[in-house]
Amino acid sequence: CVPMACGASGGLPRGRHGAPRRAHPCAGPTRTHHGGAKKTPSGSGRMQGGDAVRSRGMAMATAESGDGAPAVPVSELQRVSLAAAVKGSEVVWDALDKPVKSLATKSRSADIVTETDRNVEAVVREAIATEFPGHAILGEEGGLVAGDGESEYLWCVDPLDGTTNFAHGYPSFAVSVGVLHRGRAAAGSVVEFTGGSHCWSSREFTAGSGSGAFCNGERISVSATDQVDQALLVSGFGYNHDAFWELNLQFYKHFTDVSRGV
């Protein structure tokens, strides 16, 4: 997940169409801290998501496809993944602080899906297919659409990563779009929602193979912390309460004891 690599974020929170969003008074500056330096917003003259990424010299893919034709440049895959994620985030913005529609469950009661999940996925699929009509697309809700059946590219879409949080108004969910080339990760983007009820904001993450990771156009990296006893760890628990559930609880206890917290 791209946000997990964010050691220090910069830039203005993003609103609709990738434009800088004026933060709600209760939101405050956007910051993250994982043991490294902090950065706060540095002005309103920042270029919009895709332009900012391209302006920083993103690497171009040099691999060839199976028929000898040049592969799609990584920078282009990043541009499309971010544009698709931003379009999907528009659907989420329209649903915030409103009653959740068509709430249903999948594998168990905690594994839920909403109308927003499906609507976001439809928008993201359309954005990708418009740019790359032959590419295959795999969505969490709609399954696999094979494109022309011969593409070496597979787009993977989680339209609302954190549906349970979204349904409860908890500020930890995102629109996630990634693409594989011949089964290897090539590029991806995430629009993450932050803030909370009536003071929402968002930030844009993007990354590409060989070109690094960015948050709101600023290069980011993991922290320099390499000792567990000096680290704050982040984890989660899956929906399946099987044998691994007990093992996860044991891991949780262990790492709570040896780290600064989980």
C-alpha positions in Angstrom: 0.0 0.0 0.0 1.6 3.3 -1.1 0.7 5.3 2.0 2.6 2.9 4.3 5.8 4.2 2.6 5.2 7.8 3.5 7.9 8.8 5.9 7.1 12.5 5.4 4.4 14.1 3.4 4.3 17.5 1.8 2.0 19.7 -0.3 -1.5 20.9 0.1 -4.4 18.5 0.7 -6.1 17.7 -2.6 -9.7 18.3 -3.4 -11.8 17.6 -6.4 -10.1 17.2 -9.8 -6.7 17.1 -8.1 -6.7 20.8 -7.2 -5.4 22.0 -3.9 -8.2 21.9 -1.4 -8.6 24.6 1.2 -8.6 22.7 4.5 -11.5 23.0 6.9 -10.5 25.0 10.0 -10.6 21.9 12.1 -8.4 19.9 9.8 -5.1 21.7 10.5 -1.9 21.1 8.5 -1.4 17.7 6.8 1.4 15.8 8.5 2.6 12.3 8.9 5.4 11.1 11.1 7.1 7.7 11.1 10.3 8.5 12.9 11.6 10.9 10.3 11.3 14.6 9.5 8.0 16.4 9.3 6.9 18.6 6.4 4.0 20.9 6.3 2.2 22.5 3.3 4.5 24.9 1.6 2.3 27.1 -0.4 -0.5 27.1 -2.9 1.5 27.4 -6.2 1.9 23.6 -6.4 1.2 21.9 -9.7 -1.7 19.4 -9.8 -1.1 15.7 -9.2 -0.1 14.3 -12.5 1.9 17.4 -13.6 3.8 17.4 -10.4 4.8 13.8 -10.8 5.9 14.2 -14.4 7.9 17.4 -13.5 10.1 15.4 -11.2 11.7 13.3 -13.9 9.8 10.1 -13.4 11.6 7.2 -15.0 10.6 5.8 -18.3 10.2 2.0 -18.8 12.6 0.6 -21.3 11.4 -3.0 -21.3 9.8 -4.4 -24.4 6.5 -6.2 -24.6 6.2 -9.8 -25.9 5.8 -8.7 -29.5 8.9 -6.5 -29.4 6.9 -3.2 -29.1 8.1 -0.8 -26.5 6.2 -1.1 -23.2 4.1 1.8 -21.9 6.3 4.3 -20.1 6.1 4.0 -16.3 5.4 7.8 -16.2 2.4 7.3 -18.4 1.1 4.4 -16.2 1.5 6.6 -13.2 -0.4 9.5 -14.8 -3.3 7.3 -15.7 -3.4 5.5 -12.3 -3.5 8.8 -10.5 -6.1 10.3 -12.9 -8.3 7.3 -12.4 -7.9 7.3 -8.6 -8.8 11.1 -8.5 -11.9 10.5 -10.6 -12.9 7.7 -8.3 -12.3 9.9 -5.3 -14.9 12.4 -6.7 -17.6 9.7 -6.1 -16.4 9.3 -2.5 -16.4 13.1 -1.9 -20.1 13.2 -2.9 -20.9 10.4 -0.5 -19.2 11.8 2.6 -21.3 12.8 5.7 -24.4 11.2 4.1 -26.3 8.1 5.0 -24.5 5.0 3.6 -26.5 3.5 0.7 -27.0 -0.2 -0.1 -24.9 -1.5 2.7 -24.5 -5.3 2.2 -22.1 -8.0 3.5 -19.8 -10.4 1.6 -17.9 -13.1 3.4 -19.1 -12.2 6.9 -20.8 -9.3 8.8 -17.7 -7.2 9.1 -16.8 -7.6 5.4 -19.2 -5.0 3.8 -19.8 -3.4 0.5 -21.7 -0.2 -0.3 -23.1 1.5 -3.3 -20.1 3.9 -3.2 -17.7 0.9 -3.7 -19.5 -0.1 -6.8 -19.9 3.4 -8.2 -16.2 4.3 -7.6 -15.1 1.1 -9.4 -17.3 1.9 -12.4 -15.7 5.3 -12.7 -12.2 4.0 -12.3 -12.7 1.2 -14.8 -14.0 3.7 -17.4 -11.0 6.0 -16.8 -8.6 3.2 -17.4 -10.4 1.7 -20.4 -10.5 5.1 -22.1 -6.7 5.3 -22.0 -5.9 1.7 -22.5 -8.9 -0.2 -24.0 -7.0 -3.4 -24.5 -5.7 -3.7 -21.0 -7.2 -6.2 -18.5 -8.8 -4.7 -15.3 -9.5 -6.6 -12.1 -11.8 -4.9 -9.6 -12.7 -6.0 -6.1 -16.4 -5.7 -6.7 -16.7 -6.4 -10.5 -14.1 -9.1 -11.0 -11.9 -9.4 -14.1 -12.5 -7.8 -17.5 -10.0 -9.3 -19.9 -9.6 -6.4 -22.3 -8.4 -7.7 -25.7 -7.4 -11.0 -24.1 -3.8 -10.5 -25.1 -2.6 -7.6 -23.0 0.5 -7.9 -20.7 -1.0 -5.3 -18.4 -3.4 -6.0 -15.5 -4.9 -3.1 -13.6 -6.0 -3.8 -10.1 -8.6 -1.6 -8.4 -9.7 -1.4 -4.8 -12.4 1.2 -5.2 -12.8 1.9 -1.5 -10.0 0.5 0.5 -11.3 0.6 4.0 -15.1 0.3 3.4 -15.8 -0.4 7.1 -14.0 2.8 8.1 -15.9 4.7 5.4 -19.3 3.4 6.5 -18.6 4.5 10.1 -17.1 7.9 9.1 -13.7 6.9 10.4 -10.9 8.8 8.5 -8.9 5.9 7.2 -9.9 4.8 3.7 -8.7 5.4 0.1 -9.2 4.8 -3.6 -6.4 2.5 -4.7 -5.4 1.8 -8.4 -2.3 -0.2 -9.5 -1.1 -1.9 -12.6 1.1 -5.0 -13.3 3.2 -5.6 -16.4 3.8 -9.2 -17.0 2.9 -9.9 -13.4 5.3 -7.3 -11.9 4.2 -4.1 -10.2 4.7 -1.2 -12.6 2.9 1.8 -11.1 0.1 2.7 -8.7 -1.7 5.6 -7.0 -3.8 6.1 -3.9 -6.1 9.0 -2.9 -6.3 8.8 0.8 -9.1 10.5 2.8 -8.1 12.2 6.1 -9.7 14.5 8.6 -13.1 13.3 9.8 -16.7 14.2 9.7 -17.4 17.7 8.2 -13.7 18.5 8.0 -12.5 16.0 5.3 -9.4 16.4 3.3 -7.3 14.1 1.1 -3.8 13.5 -0.2 -2.5 11.8 -3.3 0.2 9.1 -3.4 1.8 7.7 -6.5 4.7 5.4 -7.2 6.4 3.7 -10.2 8.9 1.0 -10.7 12.3 2.6 -10.7 11.0 6.1 -10.1 10.3 6.3 -6.4 7.2 7.3 -4.5 5.5 10.7 -4.1 2.9 12.3 -1.8 1.2 15.4 -3.3 4.1 15.6 -5.8 6.8 15.5 -3.1 9.2 12.6 -3.0 8.8 10.4 0.0 10.6 7.5 1.6 10.3 5.1 4.6 11.9 6.3 7.8 15.4 5.4 8.8 14.2 3.5 11.9 15.5 -0.1 11.7 15.1 -1.3 15.2 11.8 -2.7 16.4 12.2 -1.3 19.9 12.4 2.2 18.4 9.4 1.8 16.0 5.7 2.4 16.1 4.1 -0.5 14.2 0.9 -0.6 12.2 -1.1 -3.8 11.6 -4.6 -5.1 11.1 -6.7 -8.2 11.5 -8.3 -10.1 8.6 -12.0 -11.0 8.3 -11.4 -14.8 8.6 -11.3 -15.9 12.3 -9.5 -19.2 11.6 -6.3 -20.7 12.9 -4.3 -17.7 11.8 -6.4 -15.4 13.9 -5.0 -16.9 17.1 -1.5 -16.6 15.6 -2.1 -13.0 14.8 -3.1 -12.3 18.4 0.2 -13.9 19.6 2.1 -11.7 17.2 0.2 -8.7 18.4 1.1 -9.4 22.0 4.7 -10.0 21.2 5.3 -6.9 19.1 3.3 -4.8 21.7 5.8 -5.9 24.2 9.0 -5.2 22.2 8.0 -2.1 20.2 6.8 1.4 21.1 3.3 0.4 20.2 1.1 -1.3 17.6 
